[in-house]
Every structure is written in C-alpha cells, then in structure tokens.
C-alpha cells in the first residue's frame, strides 16, 4: 500500500535512507565528491518539515528512569537524553574501548537540543524499552551534541551526504569499533511502514550484516573515508589566483543569485525559505561596486532585490513580531509559517544585513528591525556575565502541566485570545496581522499541509502600515503606537505560557557573530534623526548600550573560554568550558567580532587580541604547504577527517571569514606584516579556485574576499583625538555614515603612550598621521586610499562630504 501523498512528502524530506549496499561503494572522483557535498551542504541545513502526528511529544515520563552516563555531561542536548533507557555514552575513549573489547558496532546519534526531529526520534525510539534493549544488547550507543562537537558531526554528516546526496539531524550512523562508518541515515520511525524499514528493522539488519558480512562493511567504510580525506583536504596547484579572474567571482555569483530571485515574495530560491545573510552581503557588495563604477541603474536593481527581501522577511511570520528576532526558516514561499526555533547565528548575521541596508537607504525601517533583533537578544538570550546563549526551541507545551509539546505553541494565537487581550483595538490588530477565526496559515499550500495550525494564527503583515493607518483615519505615528501597545499586551500574556527550551550553551563562534552586530549597531544607529519613535518590542535604547553588550560578551569569552597560557580558545561553555578545543570557526568568527569592536568601539585591547588569535589560528589550522585552513587542529585521533570548509551557508565558512579578516588586518598593519596576511589569502583562494569558478553561488562570502584582495589599497579613515570627547564620537559616527566594505577605521589618542608605541612598531605611517594632526582640535580625520591621503578634516560634515565624494569621483572617472 502506497503512503498518502502528504506522508510520502514527509518521508522524502526526512531522508529515510536505507542501508547502503553491503559492498564497497564505487570509487567517486574528487570533483564529483566535492560537488555532491556542496549540494548536500545546502540540503542538510534544511530540516524535515513538521509531521502532524509526531509534532506533539511527551515532555516527561510518568516515572523517571535511572539516569545514564549522560547525566554527568553539561550539554543541554545530552542531558535531554540522560534518563533514556538506552545505555548512552558520550563521545570518548570509554565508549570506544568497550566497542573494541566486545567487538561490536557503535550506534552514533548526533543532534542538538532545539532540533524538532531529534525530539521526535527520542520519544519514538530512545524512550522505547524494546528499542533500548536491542541497542544495549548489540551496540555501544554514543550520543553527540553537534553544536558541542562540530568536528565529529562534520565527519559523519559528510559521509552520509557524500553517499546519499543529503543529510540532516538527527544524524544516525553505524560505526565499526575503529570509528569507520558502515552505513547511515537521518530520522527513522520506530516501525516498518509503507514498505520502508523502521528503526528496529534497521538495527536487526545492521546486526545481521555485522555478523555475516563484516569484512565487506569495514572495507567499505575505509574506502569512503579515504576518498573523503582526499577530496576535502585539497591543496592549491598555485600560490594565488590571477586578479582578472578573481574580480569575476562576485559578478558570476550575483548573476546566479539574481536568476533565482523571487520578485513576488523576495528571497533567492523557493520554499522552504531560509534567511542566508551571506547572500545579502554579496548583493550589497556588488551594489557598492556598481556605484563606484557609475552604474546607478544596475545598483538600484540590486537594492530592489535586497530591500524587497528584507521587507518581506520582516513582515512575515519568520519574524517574531511580538518578541523580536527571527525564526530559523519558513516552510512556505511567502516567509509566513516558520520552523519556530531561534538560533543565535541567524540573529547576528541578519541584524548586520539590516544595519548595512539602513546605512545605504537611510530608511529607519531597517534600523528598527536591527534594533528589534538586538533587543530580543538582550532581553532573552544573555546571561548574567554577558555571555550570549545559543538557541531557543521550536516546541513547548500549550499550557502548564501539559505533558505534550507542540511546535509553535508559544508563538501562535487564536482570534479569541487576541480579542480577549486587546479589547477595543483587537479588530485593528487582527486586520493588520491577517488574523482570522479559522486560522491564517492558508497563504500557501506549503504553509500547513497537515492542518496542525487549524484555528491558529501566525502573525504576518500583508499591507503597508501607512495604508492601514489611513483606513482607520489615524496618523502613522498613532497607528504604530497602537500596534506597539497591542504587541506589549500580547507579549505579557505570552510570557505566562510555558516557554520553549533555552539552550544556554555559549558557543564562541556564534558569540563572535553577535559581537559584530552589537558593535556595529553602537555607531551606525547613532545616525538616526533625533526624536525617532520606537514601538515595542524595540526599546529605543542609546546605541552605546549595544557596545557594552558586545564588550561584555567578548570579556566573558576571554575570561571563561580562553587560556592565557596557551593562548588557545575552548569551543563552548556551560557550567565550565567543554572538552572540545576551539575550532577554525571559533577563531575566525571571534576575530571578525574583535576587529569590529576595535573599529567601532576604539579600544586597542580588541585589536591586540585579534592579532594574537590570528597567530594561533595560523599555528593550529593553516596548511602551510597546501594553503587554506583545516576546520580542526588535528590533535584528536578519534576525529577521522580534517576538512577545509568552504560552503557559506547558514553560517559563513571559516575559510571565507578568515580570508576577510586577513584582508582587514593587512590594511591596519605595516607592509612587512600585511604582505604575510595577503600571501595567506592568495594561497587560500587558490585552494578553492575551481569551486569559486564552478559553484561560486555556494561561496558568496569567499567571492567577496577574492574581490577585496584585488583592491589596490583599502580606504583608511584615521581618527585622531580624545576618544571620550563628544566631538570625537561625532566624528566616529560620520566615519560609518556610508556603506563601504573596503574601508578600515582606526581610532587613535595621540596622548596615550601605549597606543602610540603600538603604532610606532606596527605602522609608522599611521603613527606619523597621529603626531602631525593639527593641535588644539578634539578630533581630526585623515582619509587615505590608493597610496595618497586627503588633507585632514576637523568636522563630521566635512568627513561625510569627503567620504561621499570619493564614491562620486570614482563613478565620474569611469
């Protein structure tokens, strides 16, 4: 009997992968492997759609079983499984030694604490006594938090993706005692259905294969790992990429993105739609290049795509209108019904996209959305010591005492709830947010295919506020004021609901992304007109407060996740640093955040730490002969692959971020030091030259890095004076008043001996600018580009004019 169409679609999305043939897979060419992995990287970021019968899950059992080994762990995800009847082990020698001693296979399950389908598989299988007995009798079961051990996840996700063309979480892999993969998949239902094997059947088949065809299985695993090792540790065939080739990467990537643009609902590609801020990044980068080339109409076309996308995202249900921030993705094409989890790595990057768009357009709409995101983080996602937490779950109970969790329960509304809460303003609010008594998840056939949200509403704005204000005979300010008051009331009601699980793990890389956004907002948002009104959930705080958030987060990492002796980072923290070391992403993303803290906040300590971390990053991860950076230090023998990651997906790749960091550092330090950074970037780009040429759309941030490297001399804005003075701070705001990704801002107080000593040793030209600045002026700005400097200016207006004139002059010259 064939499954119903809706269920068949879910099965397909879940990638219920059958066991591979019990024979060595055919040899795959390196290029085929890399292209298959690139396609899989995109798909693995797309979790399965909700499944109506599995969306409601038990949050607790009636009698708590005896805790297993995971009860001693710190990871929220592992602790969620600490009372399963499965005899779980964490990743480590104890589990490996048991598998070798008993000579039995390992069952490896990888997920994360806010993963919806990980919860489903736990309830269906790992809390099931029959399944637990099979696992305990025949396997050594290991549970891994992918956010705590991304190095382990990368190995086995790469294996599943390479062999089957797709992946996702939960990740299910069977290993030999020597940790080589035998077969794998993602989510498995507990029982056989519709001709597809269930988890119990899979376990029995693996046991049978291990007993009867072990040699073939192990040989298969060895072959695949060796193929992957060859494919993913590519070495450059040359030391650099020719400039005339590098400049084409941005053009080709933008052209491909534009061809996938959705003119109706915004975004690039079709449903499900994910915010992918690196796409906005390269589009805005190309906008600037068009402007510098005097190509105004081409620049305007780019901006229409970006602004329409960002507006549709902010109006859609993927944006939490009541509490702020963005959910992970929308299941439909119109950004309406989301997968409701909230991830820190999204918030920081999306906020930066709105900040950049605000700088370009001057439209307060975009600055308000950026504030909305940052205020959500400040309110709900920051610990007492300034650490920024990782994620909020999609699932929660509908009411206190309910033993079942459902996706979106915390966020959706009935029409009656809104009427009871808002009273006389309910009708206005319902019309604005498309609220209906029957529920509003009807804008697309993909929004709610299983009728999970019948009678429920996900707030979405379908008409401009100005039009709606006119309809109700109110001024725009009055209308938005009413909406803000309504959102505040709904927020207060929502706060009494059972909250989704908070993953309070602190991850260095994700904190680095958020630090960048908070630091940049602290100056960019100062340029807003006086008297600007803000509406809940935006607080309207002084932007200086955002700088304080960024500095506290950076200080937390330095105090808790950094070893001053070895100068190394740990990857994550929860009740103490995790066992895992810092990975490439941790160093690269944090260095990026520290450079933004230095440029926007002005304190030298952040630049000094960034330079130091770059040295350690090179020592730990740089392939000095082959070029590029590995994702791990390579010191853990249980991690079978060292990968040179290049895919800019939900998060940028460590290599892309590292390349941009080194371009930025090269513009701060003198020629002797900057040449070393540039050589490393050139060598890195040469490693990925084929990918940049053939699949640049997968590497948008690296395309930008390649173009940045071709710029003869990045623009330097050197500000000299008393950093604490109002006049100096006004000059800093002016320095960031235009969008320019090829600009470096350096703040110097020439009266500080330590600062001047650093510049004397590391860039004598900048030290000379500071010494020669006109005396008696609280702030002086020097603007230098293409090896020449303009006469110094002493007012914010003059600096703005000088920076804007540079763009106009470039266009005129063309």
BADO-950552 format. One record per residue (C-alpha): residue in three letters; x, y, z. Coordinates in steps of 0.5 Angstrom, whole numbers, padded with zeros to 4 digits, always signed. Layout:
<rs>
AlaXYZ ...
</rs>
This chain:
<rs>
Unk+0000+0000+0000 Unk+0003+0007-0002 Unk+0003+0012+0003 Unk-0001+0018+0003 Unk+0002+0024-0001 Unk+0003+0028+0005 Unk+0006+0023+0009 Unk+0011+0021+0003 Unk+0013+0028+0002 Unk+0015+0028+0010 Unk+0019+0021+0009 Unk+0022+0024+0003 Unk+0024+0031+0007 Unk+0026+0026+0013 Unk+0031+0023+0008 Unk+0030+0016+0011 Unk+0036+0013+0008 Unk+0036+0005+0007 Unk+0043+0002+0009 Unk+0048+0002+0003 Unk+0049-0004-0001 Unk+0054-0008+0004 Unk+0060-0008-0001 Unk+0065-0002-0002 Unk+0062+0004-0006 Unk+0064+0005-0013 Unk+0070+0010-0013 Unk+0068+0017-0014 Unk+0072+0022-0017 Unk+0075+0028-0012 Unk+0071+0033-0016 Unk+0064+0029-0016 Unk+0065+0028-0009 Unk+0066+0036-0008 Unk+0060+0038-0012 Unk+0056+0032-0009 Unk+0058+0035-0002 Unk+0056+0042-0004 Unk+0049+0040-0006 Unk+0049+0036+0001 Unk+0051+0042+0005 Unk+0045+0046+0003 Unk+0040+0041+0004 Unk+0043+0039+0011 Unk+0041+0046+0013 Unk+0034+0044+0011 Unk+0031+0040+0017 Unk+0025+0036+0015 Unk+0018+0039+0015 Unk+0014+0038+0021 Unk+0010+0032+0021 Unk+0003+0033+0024 Unk+0002+0026+0028 Unk+0010+0027+0031 Unk+0009+0034+0033 Unk+0006+0033+0039 Unk+0011+0030+0044 Unk+0012+0028+0051 Unk+0016+0033+0055 Unk+0017+0028+0061 Unk+0015+0021+0063 Unk+0011+0019+0069 Unk+0016+0016+0073 Unk+0024+0018+0072 Unk+0028+0012+0070 Unk+0035+0011+0073 Unk+0040+0017+0070 Unk+0045+0014+0065 Unk+0052+0017+0064 Unk+0050+0023+0060 Unk+0047+0026+0067 Unk+0054+0028+0068 Unk+0055+0032+0062 Unk+0054+0039+0061 Unk+0051+0040+0054 Unk+0043+0041+0054 Unk+0042+0036+0049 Unk+0046+0030+0052 Unk+0042+0032+0059 Unk+0036+0031+0055 Unk+0037+0024+0054 Unk+0040+0023+0061 Unk+0034+0019+0063 Unk+0033+0015+0057 Unk+0033+0007+0058 Unk+0039+0007+0052 Unk+0046+0006+0056 Unk+0049+0012+0052 Unk+0056+0014+0053 Unk+0059+0021+0051 Unk+0064+0021+0045 Unk+0070+0019+0048 Unk+0075+0013+0050 Unk+0071+0010+0055 Unk+0066+0008+0049 Unk+0071+0007+0044 Unk+0075+0002+0049 Unk+0068-0002+0050 Unk+0066-0003+0043 Unk+0073-0006+0042 Unk+0073-0010+0048 Unk+0066-0013+0046 Unk+0068-0013+0038 Unk+0061-0010+0037 Unk+0059-0004+0033 Unk+0058+0003+0035 Unk+0051+0007+0034 Unk+0052+0014+0034 Unk+0047+0019+0034 Unk+0048+0026+0033 Unk+0043+0032+0034 Unk+0042+0039+0038 Unk+0038+0041+0044 Unk+0033+0045+0040 Unk+0032+0040+0034 Unk+0025+0038+0033 Unk+0026+0032+0030 Unk+0031+0030+0035 Unk+0026+0030+0040 Unk+0021+0026+0036 Unk+0026+0020+0035 Unk+0028+0021+0042 Unk+0020+0020+0044 Unk+0019+0015+0039 Unk+0025+0010+0040 Unk+0030+0012+0045 Unk+0025+0012+0051 Unk+0022+0006+0048 Unk+0024+0000+0052 Unk+0024-0005+0046 Unk+0029-0001+0042 Unk+0033+0001+0048 Unk+0034-0007+0050 Unk+0036-0008+0042 Unk+0041-0002+0043 Unk+0044-0004+0049 Unk+0045-0012+0047 Unk+0048-0011+0041 Unk+0051-0004+0040 Unk+0055+0001+0044 Unk+0051+0007+0044 Unk+0054+0014+0043 Unk+0050+0021+0044 Unk+0054+0027+0041 Unk+0051+0035+0041 Unk+0053+0037+0034 Unk+0054+0044+0037 Unk+0059+0042+0042 Unk+0063+0037+0038 Unk+0062+0040+0031 Unk+0068+0037+0029 Unk+0065+0030+0030 Unk+0059+0032+0027 Unk+0063+0034+0020 Unk+0066+0027+0019 Unk+0060+0023+0019 Unk+0055+0028+0016 Unk+0060+0029+0011 Unk+0060+0021+0010 Unk+0052+0021+0010 Unk+0052+0027+0005 Unk+0057+0024+0000 Unk+0054+0017+0000 Unk+0047+0019-0001 Unk+0046+0026-0003 Unk+0043+0029+0003 Unk+0043+0030+0011 Unk+0040+0033+0017 Unk+0039+0032+0024 Unk+0038+0027+0028 Unk+0044+0024+0024 Unk+0044+0017+0025 Unk+0051+0013+0023 Unk+0053+0006+0025 Unk+0061+0005+0026 Unk+0066+0000+0027 Unk+0070+0000+0033 Unk+0075+0004+0030 Unk+0070+0009+0028 Unk+0070+0008+0021 Unk+0063+0009+0018 Unk+0059+0003+0016 Unk+0052+0006+0014 Unk+0048+0012+0016 Unk+0042+0016+0015 Unk+0038+0021+0019 Unk+0031+0020+0022 Unk+0028+0013+0023 Unk+0021+0012+0025 Unk+0021+0006+0030 Unk+0017+0001+0026 Unk+0016-0001+0019 Unk+0011+0003+0015 Unk+0009+0003+0007 Unk+0015-0001+0005 Unk+0020+0003+0009 Unk+0024+0000+0014 Unk+0023+0002+0021 Unk+0029+0004+0026 Unk+0028-0003+0030 Unk+0029-0007+0023 Unk+0035-0003+0021 Unk+0038-0005+0028 Unk+0037-0012+0026 Unk+0039-0011+0019 Unk+0046-0008+0022 Unk+0047-0013+0027 Unk+0046-0019+0022 Unk+0051-0015+0017 Unk+0056-0014+0022 Unk+0056-0022+0024 Unk+0056-0024+0017 Unk+0059-0019+0012 Unk+0063-0015+0017 Unk+0070-0015+0012 Unk+0066-0012+0007 Unk+0063-0007+0011 Unk+0069-0005+0014 Unk+0073-0005+0008 Unk+0067+0000+0005 Unk+0068+0005+0011 Unk+0075+0005+0010 Unk+0075+0006+0002 Unk+0070+0012+0003 Unk+0074+0015+0009 Unk+0080+0015+0005 Unk+0076+0018-0001 Unk+0073+0024+0003 Unk+0080+0025+0006 Unk+0083+0026-0001 Unk+0077+0030-0003 Unk+0077+0035+0003 Unk+0084+0037+0004 Unk+0085+0040-0003 Unk+0092+0043-0004 Unk+0093+0049-0008 Unk+0096+0048-0015 Unk+0099+0055-0015 Unk+0100+0060-0010 Unk+0095+0065-0012 Unk+0089+0067-0016 Unk+0090+0072-0022 Unk+0087+0079-0021 Unk+0083+0079-0027 Unk+0080+0072-0025 Unk+0078+0074-0018 Unk+0074+0080-0020 Unk+0069+0076-0024 Unk+0067+0071-0018 Unk+0063+0077-0015 Unk+0060+0078-0022 Unk+0058+0071-0023 Unk+0055+0069-0016 Unk+0051+0076-0016 Unk+0048+0074-0023 Unk+0046+0067-0021 Unk+0043+0069-0015 Unk+0039+0075-0019 Unk+0037+0069-0023 Unk+0034+0065-0017 Unk+0031+0072-0014 Unk+0023+0071-0012 Unk+0020+0078-0015 Unk+0014+0077-0011 Unk+0016+0075-0004 Unk+0023+0076-0004 Unk+0029+0072-0003 Unk+0033+0067-0007 Unk+0030+0061-0009 Unk+0024+0057-0007 Unk+0021+0054-0001 Unk+0023+0053+0005 Unk+0026+0060+0005 Unk+0032+0061+0010 Unk+0035+0067+0011 Unk+0042+0067+0009 Unk+0045+0073+0010 Unk+0052+0072+0006 Unk+0047+0073+0000 Unk+0045+0080+0002 Unk+0053+0081+0004 Unk+0055+0080-0003 Unk+0049+0083-0006 Unk+0051+0090-0002 Unk+0058+0089-0004 Unk+0056+0089-0011 Unk+0052+0095-0010 Unk+0058+0099-0008 Unk+0062+0097-0014 Unk+0056+0099-0019 Unk+0056+0106-0015 Unk+0064+0106-0015 Unk+0063+0105-0023 Unk+0058+0110-0024 Unk+0053+0105-0026 Unk+0047+0107-0022 Unk+0041+0103-0025 Unk+0045+0097-0024 Unk+0046+0099-0017 Unk+0039+0101-0016 Unk+0036+0094-0019 Unk+0041+0090-0014 Unk+0038+0095-0008 Unk+0031+0093-0010 Unk+0032+0086-0009 Unk+0035+0086-0002 Unk+0030+0091+0000 Unk+0024+0087-0002 Unk+0027+0081+0001 Unk+0029+0084+0008 Unk+0022+0088+0008 Unk+0018+0081+0006 Unk+0022+0077+0012 Unk+0021+0083+0017 Unk+0013+0083+0015 Unk+0013+0075+0015 Unk+0012+0070+0021 Unk+0019+0068+0020 Unk+0020+0075+0024 Unk+0017+0074+0032 Unk+0013+0081+0032 Unk+0011+0080+0039 Unk+0018+0079+0042 Unk+0023+0080+0037 Unk+0028+0076+0033 Unk+0028+0071+0027 Unk+0026+0064+0027 Unk+0030+0059+0023 Unk+0026+0059+0017 Unk+0020+0059+0013 Unk+0016+0053+0011 Unk+0013+0057+0005 Unk+0015+0061+0000 Unk+0012+0068+0003 Unk+0016+0068+0009 Unk+0010+0066+0013 Unk+0010+0060+0017 Unk+0016+0058+0020 Unk+0020+0053+0024 Unk+0020+0056+0030 Unk+0027+0055+0033 Unk+0031+0061+0034 Unk+0039+0061+0033 Unk+0044+0066+0035 Unk+0048+0065+0029 Unk+0042+0068+0025 Unk+0041+0074+0029 Unk+0048+0077+0029 Unk+0048+0076+0021 Unk+0041+0078+0020 Unk+0042+0084+0024 Unk+0048+0086+0020 Unk+0044+0086+0014 Unk+0039+0091+0016 Unk+0044+0095+0019 Unk+0048+0095+0012 Unk+0042+0097+0009 Unk+0040+0102+0013 Unk+0047+0106+0012 Unk+0045+0105+0005 Unk+0038+0108+0005 Unk+0037+0112+0011 Unk+0031+0109+0012 Unk+0029+0108+0019 Unk+0025+0102+0018 Unk+0031+0098+0017 Unk+0035+0100+0023 Unk+0028+0099+0027 Unk+0029+0092+0025 Unk+0036+0091+0027 Unk+0034+0094+0034 Unk+0029+0089+0034 Unk+0033+0083+0034 Unk+0039+0086+0038 Unk+0034+0088+0044 Unk+0031+0081+0043 Unk+0038+0078+0045 Unk+0039+0083+0050 Unk+0032+0081+0054 Unk+0032+0074+0053 Unk+0039+0071+0051 Unk+0044+0074+0055 Unk+0047+0071+0062 Unk+0049+0075+0068 Unk+0056+0075+0066 Unk+0055+0078+0059 Unk+0055+0071+0055 Unk+0050+0070+0050 Unk+0046+0064+0049 Unk+0046+0059+0043 Unk+0038+0058+0042 Unk+0031+0057+0043 Unk+0027+0051+0042 Unk+0021+0051+0037 Unk+0017+0046+0041 Unk+0013+0048+0048 Unk+0007+0046+0052 Unk+0001+0049+0051 Unk-0001+0050+0058 Unk+0003+0049+0065 Unk+0002+0042+0066 Unk+0001+0039+0059 Unk+0005+0033+0058 Unk+0006+0034+0051 Unk+0010+0039+0047 Unk+0008+0042+0040 Unk+0012+0046+0035 Unk+0010+0054+0035 Unk+0005+0053+0042 Unk+0009+0059+0045 Unk+0008+0064+0039 Unk+0001+0062+0035 Unk-0005+0066+0037 Unk-0013+0064+0037 Unk-0017+0070+0034 Unk-0021+0070+0041 Unk-0014+0070+0045 Unk-0013+0077+0041 Unk-0020+0079+0042 Unk-0020+0078+0050 Unk-0013+0081+0051 Unk-0013+0087+0046 Unk-0021+0089+0047 Unk-0023+0095+0043 Unk-0016+0095+0039 Unk-0017+0088+0037 Unk-0020+0089+0031 Unk-0015+0094+0028 Unk-0009+0089+0030 Unk-0013+0083+0027 Unk-0013+0087+0021 Unk-0006+0089+0021 Unk-0003+0082+0022 Unk-0008+0078+0018 Unk-0011+0074+0024 Unk-0018+0070+0023 Unk-0022+0066+0027 Unk-0021+0060+0022 Unk-0013+0061+0023 Unk-0009+0064+0018 Unk-0004+0059+0015 Unk-0007+0059+0009 Unk-0003+0063+0004 Unk+0001+0057+0001 Unk-0001+0050+0000 Unk+0006+0049+0004 Unk+0004+0053+0010 Unk+0001+0048+0014 Unk+0000+0042+0010 Unk-0002+0037+0016 Unk-0007+0042+0019 Unk-0003+0043+0025 Unk-0005+0050+0026 Unk-0012+0050+0025 Unk-0016+0056+0028 Unk-0009+0059+0030 Unk-0005+0065+0027 Unk+0002+0066+0026 Unk+0002+0074+0025 Unk+0004+0077+0019 Unk+0004+0084+0016 Unk+0001+0084+0009 Unk-0001+0091+0008 Unk+0004+0097+0009 Unk+0002+0101+0016 Unk+0001+0107+0012 Unk-0004+0105+0008 Unk-0008+0101+0014 Unk-0007+0108+0018 Unk-0011+0112+0013 Unk-0016+0106+0013 Unk-0017+0107+0021 Unk-0017+0115+0020 Unk-0010+0115+0024 Unk-0004+0119+0023 Unk+0002+0114+0022 Unk+0005+0115+0029 Unk-0001+0114+0032 Unk-0003+0108+0029 Unk+0004+0105+0030 Unk+0003+0107+0037 Unk-0003+0103+0038 Unk+0000+0097+0035 Unk+0006+0097+0040 Unk+0002+0097+0046 Unk-0002+0091+0043 Unk+0004+0088+0042 Unk+0007+0089+0049 Unk+0000+0087+0052 Unk+0001+0080+0048 Unk+0008+0080+0050 Unk+0006+0080+0057 Unk+0000+0074+0056 Unk+0005+0070+0052 Unk+0010+0071+0058 Unk+0006+0067+0062 Unk+0006+0061+0057 Unk+0011+0055+0058 Unk+0017+0057+0055 Unk+0021+0054+0050 Unk+0027+0050+0052 Unk+0033+0055+0052 Unk+0040+0052+0050 Unk+0044+0056+0055 Unk+0051+0054+0052 Unk+0056+0059+0050 Unk+0059+0058+0043 Unk+0065+0062+0042 Unk+0064+0063+0034 Unk+0056+0065+0035 Unk+0058+0070+0040 Unk+0063+0073+0035 Unk+0058+0074+0030 Unk+0053+0077+0035 Unk+0059+0081+0038 Unk+0060+0084+0031 Unk+0053+0086+0030 Unk+0052+0090+0037 Unk+0059+0093+0036 Unk+0057+0096+0029 Unk+0050+0098+0032 Unk+0053+0102+0037 Unk+0056+0107+0032 Unk+0051+0106+0026 Unk+0045+0107+0030 Unk+0047+0114+0032 Unk+0046+0117+0026 Unk+0038+0117+0026 Unk+0035+0123+0027 Unk+0033+0126+0034 Unk+0026+0125+0036 Unk+0025+0118+0033 Unk+0020+0114+0036 Unk+0020+0107+0038 Unk+0015+0102+0039 Unk+0015+0095+0043 Unk+0019+0090+0042 Unk+0024+0096+0040 Unk+0026+0099+0047 Unk+0030+0105+0043 Unk+0036+0105+0048 Unk+0042+0109+0047 Unk+0046+0105+0042 Unk+0052+0106+0047 Unk+0049+0100+0051 Unk+0050+0096+0045 Unk+0057+0097+0045 Unk+0057+0095+0052 Unk+0054+0088+0051 Unk+0059+0087+0046 Unk+0065+0088+0050 Unk+0062+0084+0056 Unk+0061+0078+0051 Unk+0068+0079+0049 Unk+0070+0079+0056 Unk+0066+0073+0058 Unk+0070+0069+0053 Unk+0077+0072+0055 Unk+0076+0070+0062 Unk+0072+0063+0061 Unk+0074+0061+0054 Unk+0081+0063+0053 Unk+0087+0060+0056 Unk+0092+0066+0057 Unk+0098+0061+0058 Unk+0097+0057+0051 Unk+0093+0063+0048 Unk+0088+0058+0046 Unk+0080+0058+0046 Unk+0076+0053+0048 Unk+0070+0052+0043 Unk+0064+0052+0048 Unk+0062+0054+0056 Unk+0056+0051+0060 Unk+0058+0050+0067 Unk+0065+0051+0065 Unk+0069+0050+0059 Unk+0067+0044+0055 Unk+0072+0039+0053 Unk+0073+0041+0046 Unk+0078+0046+0043 Unk+0077+0052+0039 Unk+0076+0050+0032 Unk+0077+0055+0026 Unk+0070+0058+0026 Unk+0071+0060+0033 Unk+0078+0064+0032 Unk+0075+0067+0025 Unk+0069+0069+0028 Unk+0071+0072+0034 Unk+0077+0075+0031 Unk+0072+0079+0026 Unk+0068+0081+0032 Unk+0074+0084+0035 Unk+0076+0088+0029 Unk+0069+0091+0029 Unk+0070+0092+0037 Unk+0076+0096+0035 Unk+0074+0100+0029 Unk+0067+0102+0032 Unk+0069+0102+0040 Unk+0076+0104+0039 Unk+0079+0100+0045 Unk+0086+0098+0043 Unk+0086+0091+0047 Unk+0081+0088+0042 Unk+0086+0089+0036 Unk+0092+0086+0040 Unk+0087+0080+0042 Unk+0085+0079+0035 Unk+0092+0080+0032 Unk+0094+0075+0038 Unk+0089+0070+0036 Unk+0091+0070+0028 Unk+0098+0068+0030 Unk+0095+0062+0034 Unk+0090+0061+0028 Unk+0095+0060+0024 Unk+0099+0055+0028 Unk+0093+0051+0029 Unk+0090+0050+0023 Unk+0094+0053+0017 Unk+0096+0048+0012 Unk+0103+0052+0010 Unk+0104+0048+0004 Unk+0098+0047+0001 Unk+0094+0053+0003 Unk+0088+0055+0007 Unk+0085+0053+0014 Unk+0083+0046+0016 Unk+0077+0046+0021 Unk+0080+0042+0027 Unk+0087+0043+0030 Unk+0088+0035+0028 Unk+0090+0033+0035 Unk+0084+0029+0037 Unk+0086+0022+0034 Unk+0078+0020+0034 Unk+0076+0025+0029 Unk+0078+0022+0022 Unk+0078+0028+0018 Unk+0081+0035+0017 Unk+0076+0039+0013 Unk+0078+0045+0009 Unk+0071+0048+0009 Unk+0069+0053+0004 Unk+0061+0053+0004 Unk+0058+0060+0006 Unk+0051+0057+0009 Unk+0047+0059+0015 Unk+0054+0061+0018 Unk+0060+0063+0014 Unk+0065+0058+0013 Unk+0071+0059+0017 Unk+0076+0060+0011 Unk+0072+0066+0008 Unk+0072+0069+0014 Unk+0079+0068+0016 Unk+0080+0071+0009 Unk+0077+0077+0010 Unk+0080+0078+0017 Unk+0087+0078+0014 Unk+0085+0083+0009 Unk+0083+0087+0014 Unk+0089+0086+0018 Unk+0093+0088+0012 Unk+0090+0095+0012 Unk+0092+0096+0019 Unk+0099+0094+0020 Unk+0105+0096+0016 Unk+0107+0093+0009 Unk+0112+0088+0012 Unk+0106+0084+0016 Unk+0101+0086+0011 Unk+0104+0082+0006 Unk+0104+0076+0010 Unk+0097+0076+0011 Unk+0096+0078+0004 Unk+0100+0072+0002 Unk+0096+0067+0006 Unk+0089+0070+0003 Unk+0092+0069-0004 Unk+0094+0062-0002 Unk+0087+0060+0001 Unk+0084+0063-0005 Unk+0088+0058-0010 Unk+0086+0052-0006 Unk+0078+0054-0008 Unk+0080+0057-0015 Unk+0076+0051-0018 Unk+0070+0052-0013 Unk+0070+0059-0014 Unk+0069+0059-0022 Unk+0064+0053-0022 Unk+0060+0054-0016 Unk+0061+0061-0013 Unk+0054+0061-0011 Unk+0056+0057-0005 Unk+0061+0061-0003 Unk+0059+0068-0003 Unk+0063+0071+0002 Unk+0069+0068-0001 Unk+0068+0071-0007 Unk+0068+0078-0003 Unk+0074+0076+0000 Unk+0077+0075-0007 Unk+0075+0082-0010 Unk+0077+0085-0003 Unk+0084+0083-0004 Unk+0085+0086-0011 Unk+0083+0093-0009 Unk+0090+0096-0009 Unk+0089+0100-0002 Unk+0083+0099+0002 Unk+0081+0106+0005 Unk+0084+0108+0011 Unk+0080+0113+0016 Unk+0085+0115+0021 Unk+0081+0119+0027 Unk+0086+0123+0032 Unk+0084+0126+0038 Unk+0081+0125+0045 Unk+0076+0119+0044 Unk+0072+0120+0050 Unk+0070+0127+0048 Unk+0063+0129+0044 Unk+0067+0132+0038 Unk+0071+0125+0037 Unk+0065+0121+0038 Unk+0061+0125+0033 Unk+0067+0124+0028 Unk+0067+0116+0029 Unk+0059+0117+0027 Unk+0061+0120+0021 Unk+0066+0115+0019 Unk+0061+0110+0019 Unk+0056+0114+0016 Unk+0057+0111+0009 Unk+0057+0104+0007 Unk+0064+0101+0005 Unk+0066+0094+0006 Unk+0073+0096+0003 Unk+0074+0101+0009 Unk+0078+0101+0015 Unk+0077+0106+0021 Unk+0083+0107+0026 Unk+0082+0111+0032 Unk+0088+0114+0036 Unk+0089+0118+0042 Unk+0096+0121+0041 Unk+0097+0123+0048 Unk+0097+0115+0050 Unk+0104+0113+0050 Unk+0102+0105+0050 Unk+0098+0107+0044 Unk+0103+0111+0040 Unk+0108+0106+0042 Unk+0104+0100+0038 Unk+0103+0104+0032 Unk+0111+0106+0032 Unk+0112+0099+0032 Unk+0107+0096+0027 Unk+0105+0102+0023 Unk+0110+0108+0023 Unk+0105+0112+0018 Unk+0099+0112+0022 Unk+0104+0114+0028 Unk+0106+0120+0024 Unk+0099+0122+0022 Unk+0097+0122+0029 Unk+0103+0126+0031 Unk+0102+0131+0025 Unk+0095+0132+0027 Unk+0093+0140+0028 Unk+0094+0141+0035 Unk+0088+0144+0039 Unk+0083+0140+0036 Unk+0079+0135+0039 Unk+0078+0131+0033 Unk+0082+0130+0027 Unk+0080+0126+0021 Unk+0085+0123+0015 Unk+0083+0119+0009 Unk+0088+0115+0005 Unk+0087+0111-0001 Unk+0091+0108-0007 Unk+0097+0111-0003 Unk+0095+0118-0002 Unk+0092+0122+0003 Unk+0087+0128+0003 Unk+0088+0134+0007 Unk+0086+0133+0015 Unk+0079+0135+0016 Unk+0076+0137+0023 Unk+0069+0137+0023 Unk+0064+0131+0022 Unk+0060+0134+0016 Unk+0067+0135+0012 Unk+0069+0128+0014 Unk+0062+0126+0011 Unk+0063+0130+0005 Unk+0070+0127+0004 Unk+0067+0120+0004 Unk+0062+0121-0001 Unk+0066+0125-0005 Unk+0070+0119-0006 Unk+0065+0115-0009 Unk+0062+0120-0014 Unk+0069+0121-0016 Unk+0070+0114-0018 Unk+0064+0114-0022 Unk+0066+0120-0025 Unk+0073+0117-0027 Unk+0069+0111-0030 
</rs>
